[in-house]
């Protein structure tokens, strides 16, 4: 009976509604913040994974390709030299760069 009287009072009903609204808003804000924190953690973990991939695989691969391209350019430049010098440079490239490259 007292509960019915209190719920019929507009001031009490307004206060209860305001309290319920504040509690619901705080809960929703907490859940949003928690979700945002999880997404940020996930993105940071993904970024760390990609950085590790770059450093462990893609970067050495890129460095090897860049080195091979430089060797190819050097061999093309050798074509402008006399034949004896071409042979000496190409033999040096093969023994000092290409063959050790195959051992890697």
CORGI-V210312 format. One record per pair of residues at least 24 apart in sequence whose ideal C-beta (glycine too) atoms are under 10 Angstrom apart, sorted by sequence separation. I is the first residue (numbers start at 1). J is the second residue. D is the distance in whole Angstrom. If there is no record, write none. Layout:
i=I j=J d=D
i=I j=J d=D
This chain:
i=71 j=97 d=6
i=70 j=97 d=9
i=71 j=98 d=7
i=68 j=97 d=9
i=67 j=97 d=8
i=68 j=98 d=9
i=71 j=101 d=8
i=68 j=101 d=8
i=67 j=101 d=8
i=64 j=101 d=8
i=64 j=104 d=8
i=60 j=104 d=9
